[in-house]
Amino acid sequence: CEFGLLAIQKWNNPSAYASIKFYAQQFQNGNVQYSNKALTSSITHTEARSGGISFLGNKVQNNTLTLEKVTIDSQRFLFSGGCNFSSDGNKDVENNTLILRNLNALGHVFSGYAGYSSYGKTANNTIVLDRVSDADNAYLYGGMKSSKNGAVTGNLLRVTSTDNAVKQINNFEKMQFDLKPTMGSGSTLLTVADGTNQTFDWNDISVTNFTPWAAKMKAE
């Protein structure tokens, strides 16, 4: 864990501050879960909900955030597997996972990042989609890309169920589809309402569990 004082910027005025808080945060090997919960945001600042966070120059790695059957009350959330706001020291975010399960009709813009770094590299982070359906509000990012931060590379979008639908996907390098015997031939695994922000090399798109799935299809 890291410990420190944190000045909270206002949501509608980043140059002003809403409060100063003393905090303790886990920056590696964290496992945070929200299930069957209504998540409430602050009216003054962005709520960062993450598997691991650093503000003091620690590498954010090997964390997991799981969201299952949650609702949000505004767009003032930043969800991520791992998040690094450090401007000095180690600013990188690597090998973190954001798991989204049974989410639909969110009602507000949802911003989900496999990894988020304000000034460093985001590499080899993963978002897992398991029955997520909101083509109007779900915006997904492999990493944060801007002129201030480092490389965004190796981030993976992993799809493990049918009938997922999101608004946008951005800054992913790889995509993986996990087949299950219960998935019928011709099933739709993922629909992206606005697909103009992301391209993939075919060599970076993979399928797992094909052999048992194909055997079941052949038996039928």
KOLDO-339935 format. One record per residue: residue in three letters; x negated, y negated, z of N, C-alpha, C in turn. Coordinates in steps of 0.02 Angstrom, whole numbers, padded with zeros to 5 digits, always signed. Example, Ala and Ser with C-alpha at 12.3 -4.5 7.8 and 13.67 -1.06 7.14 Angstrom:
ALA-00660+00284+00390-00615+00225+00390-00660+00165+00390SER-00642+00112+00354-00684+00053+00357-00645-00002+00394
# end
This chain:
CYS-00042+00060+00000+00000+00000+00000-00043-00062+00000GLU-00015-00117-00024-00045-00182-00016+00002-00226+00023PHE-00026-00275+00059+00013-00319+00102-00007-00391+00085GLY+00043-00437+00085+00027-00506+00071+00086-00552+00076LEU+00074-00616+00061+00127-00666+00057+00144-00677-00015LEU+00209-00684-00029+00232-00690-00097+00279-00750-00103ALA+00263-00795-00150+00308-00851-00165+00356-00830-00219ILE+00421-00834-00207+00472-00811-00253+00495-00869-00297GLN+00484-00863-00363+00505-00916-00409+00580-00915-00419LYS+00608-00973-00432+00680-00977-00444+00696-00950-00514TRP+00754-00919-00519+00777-00888-00582+00783-00941-00637ASN+00813-00997-00622+00828-01047-00673+00776-01104-00676ASN+00722-01098-00636+00671-01150-00636+00604-01119-00613PRO+00566-01087-00659+00506-01052-00639+00453-01095-00607SER+00457-01160-00614+00407-01204-00583+00424-01220-00510ALA+00483-01199-00487+00503-01209-00418+00509-01142-00382TYR+00508-01143-00316+00508-01082-00277+00568-01078-00231ALA+00597-01018-00227+00656-01008-00185+00638-00991-00113SER+00582-00954-00103+00563-00933-00036+00492-00906-00036ILE+00465-00896+00023+00401-00862+00033+00412-00803+00078LYS+00390-00744+00057+00402-00683+00095+00337-00646+00109PHE+00334-00612+00167+00281-00565+00181+00304-00497+00156TYR+00262-00460+00120+00285-00399+00089+00234-00343+00097ALA+00259-00282+00090+00217-00222+00085+00242-00183+00024GLN+00196-00168-00022+00215-00135-00084+00169-00076-00098GLN+00197-00021-00123+00157+00035-00146+00141+00025-00219PHE+00078+00033-00237+00058+00020-00307+00038+00084-00344GLN+00033+00140-00309+00019+00203-00343+00054+00261-00308ASN+00073+00311-00349+00105+00372-00323+00171+00358-00288GLY+00205+00306-00308+00271+00290-00280+00326+00330-00314ASN+00380+00341-00278+00438+00377-00305+00501+00345-00276VAL+00531+00300-00313+00588+00261-00290+00650+00284-00328GLN+00706+00293-00293+00768+00316-00324+00827+00275-00301TYR+00869+00257-00348+00934+00226-00333+00987+00269-00366SER+01034+00294-00326+01085+00338-00352+01153+00319-00324ASN+01204+00317-00369+01273+00301-00349+01275+00237-00308LYS+01244+00185-00335+01236+00123-00297+01250+00063-00341ALA+01282+00013-00311+01292-00052-00343+01233-00096-00324LEU+01191-00114-00372+01132-00155-00359+01150-00229-00364THR+01134-00266-00312+01151-00337-00307+01089-00379-00316SER+01091-00427-00360+01034-00470-00373+01037-00533-00331SER+00979-00566-00327+00977-00632-00295+01005-00685-00342ILE+01035-00736-00315+01060-00790-00358+01005-00840-00375THR+00945-00831-00344+00892-00881-00355+00833-00855-00394HIS+00820-00790-00396+00760-00765-00428+00771-00697-00460THR+00725-00677-00503+00727-00612-00535+00712-00557-00485GLU+00751-00503-00486+00740-00446-00443+00698-00394-00480ALA+00637-00381-00456+00595-00330-00486+00604-00266-00447ARG+00634-00216-00479+00642-00150-00448+00597-00102-00486SER+00550-00071-00450+00498-00033-00484+00475+00026-00441GLY+00447+00077-00474+00417+00132-00436+00355+00111-00398GLY+00319+00062-00424+00260+00035-00391+00246-00035-00417ILE+00222-00079-00373+00211-00149-00390+00145-00173-00360SER+00110-00216-00395+00052-00250-00367+00055-00324-00384PHE+00037-00365-00334+00027-00437-00343-00046-00456-00331LEU-00086-00410-00303-00152-00427-00278-00209-00391-00313GLY-00199-00374-00376-00255-00348-00414-00268-00274-00406ASN-00217-00234-00392-00224-00162-00389-00193-00130-00452LYS-00227-00080-00479-00200-00045-00537-00136-00009-00518VAL-00083-00018-00557-00018+00014-00543-00015+00077-00584GLN-00012+00135-00550-00016+00198-00587+00021+00254-00552ASN+00047+00301-00593+00077+00363-00568+00137+00351-00523ASN+00179+00303-00541+00240+00289-00504+00301+00308-00545THR+00357+00320-00510+00420+00337-00544+00478+00299-00512LEU+00519+00268-00554+00582+00239-00533+00638+00276-00568THR+00687+00301-00528+00745+00336-00556+00808+00297-00541LEU+00847+00284-00593+00912+00251-00586+00965+00299-00610GLU+01012+00317-00566+01065+00364-00585+01133+00338-00560LYS+01179+00330-00607+01246+00307-00591+01245+00243-00550VAL+01206+00194-00573+01204+00129-00540+01241+00077-00581THR+01261+00024-00548+01288-00034-00582+01247-00095-00562ILE+01248-00147-00605+01212-00208-00590+01260-00267-00594ASP+01247-00318-00554+01295-00374-00551+01274-00434-00593SER+01214-00430-00625+01191-00486-00667+01133-00462-00710GLN+01107-00506-00752+01048-00490-00792+00983-00508-00756ARG+00986-00528-00693+00926-00551-00657+00888-00493-00626PHE+00880-00438-00663+00841-00381-00641+00785-00367-00690LEU+00729-00341-00665+00676-00314-00705+00661-00245-00678PHE+00681-00194-00714+00671-00125-00693+00610-00096-00729SER+00568-00060-00692+00508-00031-00724+00482+00028-00685GLY+00448+00073-00722+00414+00127-00687+00357+00101-00644GLY+00321+00051-00670+00268+00018-00633+00261-00054-00657CYS+00244-00099-00611+00245-00171-00627+00185-00205-00594ASN+00148-00244-00632+00090-00278-00606+00094-00352-00623PHE+00102-00394-00572+00105-00467-00581+00038-00500-00567SER-00015-00461-00555-00080-00488-00535-00111-00530-00591SER-00139-00587-00571-00176-00629-00619-00252-00620-00611ASP-00274-00586-00558-00344-00571-00546-00351-00498-00527GLY-00413-00473-00529-00424-00403-00511-00399-00357-00566ASN-00376-00298-00547-00351-00250-00596-00278-00267-00612LYS-00265-00281-00674-00198-00304-00695-00160-00251-00734ASP-00187-00190-00738-00161-00140-00784-00104-00098-00753VAL-00064-00068-00798-00008-00025-00779-00012+00038-00823GLU-00024+00096-00792-00033+00157-00830+00001+00217-00798ASN+00028+00261-00841+00055+00326-00820+00112+00320-00769ASN+00157+00275-00783+00217+00266-00742+00278+00289-00781THR+00333+00303-00745+00393+00330-00777+00456+00296-00751LEU+00499+00275-00797+00566+00251-00780+00616+00302-00806ILE+00655+00332-00760+00705+00381-00777+00774+00349-00773LEU+00812+00351-00828+00879+00323-00831+00928+00380-00842ARG+00974+00389-00795+01018+00448-00798+01090+00427-00782ASN+01135+00448-00826+01207+00435-00815+01221+00361-00805LEU+01198+00321-00853+01211+00249-00851+01255+00231-00911ASN+01309+00195-00900+01350+00172-00955+01392+00112-00933ALA+01414+00074-00983+01455+00015-00971+01425-00028-00916LEU+01363-00049-00926+01328-00087-00874+01359-00156-00862GLY+01386-00186-00914+01421-00249-00905+01377-00311-00906HIS+01311-00301-00898+01263-00357-00900+01201-00333-00937VAL+01161-00379-00963+01099-00362-00997+01054-00324-00949PHE+01030-00266-00971+00987-00222-00932+00919-00220-00965SER+00867-00241-00929+00799-00240-00955+00759-00186-00919GLY+00741-00133-00956+00704-00078-00927+00637-00069-00961TYR+00583-00067-00921+00515-00061-00947+00483+00003-00921ALA+00451+00041-00967+00411+00097-00944+00355+00071-00899GLY+00323+00018-00920+00272-00017-00880+00274-00091-00896TYR+00261-00133-00846+00264-00205-00856+00201-00236-00825SER+00164-00275-00863+00108-00312-00837+00110-00383-00864SER+00103-00432-00819+00104-00501-00841+00040-00520-00877TYR-00017-00490-00858-00081-00511-00886-00126-00453-00908GLY-00107-00391-00895-00151-00335-00910-00123-00287-00962LYS-00152-00228-00963-00135-00176-01011-00078-00133-00985THR-00033-00112-01030+00018-00062-01014+00008-00003-01060ALA-00012+00054-01031-00032+00112-01071-00004+00177-01043ASN+00021+00219-01089+00041+00287-01072+00095+00290-01018ASN+00143+00244-01023+00201+00245-00979+00261+00274-01017THR+00312+00296-00980+00367+00332-01011+00435+00308-00986ILE+00483+00303-01031+00553+00297-01013+00588+00362-01033VAL+00628+00390-00986+00666+00451-00998+00740+00432-01003LEU+00772+00451-01057+00844+00439-01066+00883+00504-01057ASP+00929+00504-01010+00970+00562-00996+01042+00538-00987ARG+01081+00539-01041+01151+00518-01040+01157+00443-01022VAL+01126+00403-01064+01130+00330-01058+01169+00303-01118SER+01221+00265-01105+01264+00241-01159+01287+00170-01146ASP+01251+00122-01174+01273+00053-01174+01237+00018-01232ALA+01267+00020-01290+01237-00008-01350+01241-00084-01352ASP+01275-00115-01303+01280-00187-01300+01228-00219-01254ASN+01207-00183-01202+01168-00215-01149+01101-00184-01133ALA+01087-00123-01155+01026-00088-01134+00967-00105-01180TYR+00920-00143-01154+00859-00162-01190+00800-00126-01157LEU+00765-00085-01196+00711-00043-01169+00644-00062-01199TYR+00592-00061-01157+00525-00083-01178+00473-00032-01154GLY+00427-00014-01199+00372+00028-01178+00324-00010-01133GLY+00314-00074-01149+00271-00117-01109+00285-00189-01126MET+00257-00234-01086+00265-00306-01097+00211-00330-01144LYS+00230-00360-01199+00182-00384-01249+00187-00460-01254SER+00132-00495-01241+00130-00568-01248+00058-00589-01261SER+00048-00652-01273-00019-00678-01286-00062-00677-01223LYS-00031-00670-01164-00068-00673-01101-00095-00605-01078ASN-00065-00550-01102-00084-00485-01074-00124-00443-01123GLY-00143-00382-01100-00186-00339-01138-00147-00293-01185ALA-00179-00239-01203-00151-00193-01252-00087-00158-01226VAL-00042-00145-01272+00018-00105-01258+00011-00043-01301THR-00005+00014-01271-00023+00072-01311-00003+00138-01277GLY+00016+00186-01318+00029+00253-01294+00093+00262-01255ASN+00136+00213-01254+00198+00217-01215+00250+00260-01252LEU+00288+00299-01212+00330+00352-01240+00403+00341-01221LEU+00447+00350-01270+00519+00354-01258+00539+00427-01265ARG+00565+00455-01210+00581+00527-01208+00657+00535-01200VAL+00687+00572-01245+00760+00581-01246+00776+00653-01228THR+00816+00664-01175+00828+00731-01149+00900+00753-01151SER+00944+00714-01183+01015+00732-01187+01043+00706-01253THR+01105+00723-01267+01139+00698-01326+01176+00633-01310ASP+01195+00597-01363+01240+00540-01359+01214+00482-01318ASN+01148+00471-01319+01120+00410-01290+01129+00353-01339ALA+01143+00294-01312+01152+00234-01354+01125+00173-01317VAL+01082+00135-01350+01054+00075-01320+01056+00018-01370LYS+01044-00043-01346+01044-00101-01390+00980-00106-01430GLN+00922-00105-01394+00857-00112-01427+00805-00067-01394ILE+00754-00046-01433+00693-00017-01406+00635-00057-01434ASN+00585-00070-01391+00529-00113-01410+00464-00087-01379ASN+00409-00094-01415+00341-00083-01389+00329-00011-01367PHE+00361+00037-01400+00344+00107-01390+00299+00129-01448GLU+00252+00174-01432+00210+00203-01485+00234+00273-01504LYS+00263+00309-01455+00282+00378-01466+00355+00390-01445MET+00386+00441-01476+00453+00461-01457+00456+00537-01456GLN+00490+00564-01404+00495+00636-01395+00567+00656-01382PHE+00591+00707-01417+00658+00733-01407+00653+00803-01377ASP+00684+00813-01319+00684+00878-01285+00748+00915-01301LEU+00744+00967-01341+00803+01005-01359+00824+01052-01303LYS+00891+01063-01298+00919+01110-01250+00967+01157-01287PRO+00974+01219-01265+01019+01266-01298+01091+01242-01303THR+01111+01196-01257+01179+01171-01258+01191+01118-01311MET+01138+01094-01343+01145+01044-01395+01164+01077-01461GLY+01220+01056-01490+01242+01086-01552+01205+01059-01612SER+01207+01098-01666+01176+01075-01728+01211+01012-01752GLY+01172+00962-01772+01200+00899-01795+01216+00849-01740SER+01198+00866-01677+01211+00820-01622+01170+00756-01630THR+01198+00701-01608+01162+00637-01606+01129+00630-01538LEU+01063+00621-01538+01027+00614-01475+01019+00541-01454LEU+01008+00497-01503+00997+00427-01487+01023+00382-01542THR+01061+00331-01523+01083+00278-01569+01056+00212-01543VAL+01025+00173-01588+00999+00107-01570+01038+00056-01611ALA+01075+00014-01576+01119-00034-01610+01080-00084-01652ASP+01024-00108-01625+00981-00155-01661+00912-00123-01666GLY+00900-00090-01721+00838-00052-01729+00784-00087-01767THR+00788-00152-01774+00741-00189-01816+00676-00207-01780ASN+00672-00196-01714+00614-00219-01675+00561-00166-01666GLN+00572-00105-01689+00527-00050-01673+00516-00006-01734THR+00453+00010-01748+00436+00058-01799+00395+00115-01767PHE+00396+00174-01799+00358+00231-01775+00321+00263-01833ASP+00263+00290-01819+00230+00336-01865+00262+00404-01855TRP+00279+00439-01908+00310+00505-01902+00267+00553-01861ASN+00202+00544-01862+00157+00587-01823+00164+00576-01748ASP+00196+00521-01729+00205+00506-01658+00275+00523-01633ILE+00315+00557-01674+00381+00581-01654+00378+00657-01647SER+00396+00682-01588+00389+00754-01575+00454+00783-01548VAL+00460+00849-01552+00517+00887-01527+00491+00943-01483THR+00521+00953-01424+00502+01009-01381+00559+01060-01378ASN+00543+01120-01358+00591+01174-01348+00628+01193-01413PHE+00594+01184-01470+00627+01200-01533+00641+01275-01541THR+00594+01318-01522+00601+01389-01534+00663+01419-01499PRO+00673+01408-01433+00734+01435-01402+00798+01404-01429TRP+00794+01339-01447+00854+01306-01475+00871+01338-01543ALA+00821+01348-01585+00832+01377-01651+00858+01448-01646ALA+00832+01485-01597+00856+01555-01587+00928+01557-01569LYS+00950+01510-01527+01021+01507-01508+01064+01488-01568MET+01041+01440-01608+01079+01420-01667+01085+01478-01716LYS+01031+01517-01723+01032+01574-01769+01080+01628-01744ALA+01082+01638-01678+01127+01688-01649+01200+01671-01659GLU+01213+01606-01661+01283+01584-01670+01304+01587-01743
# end
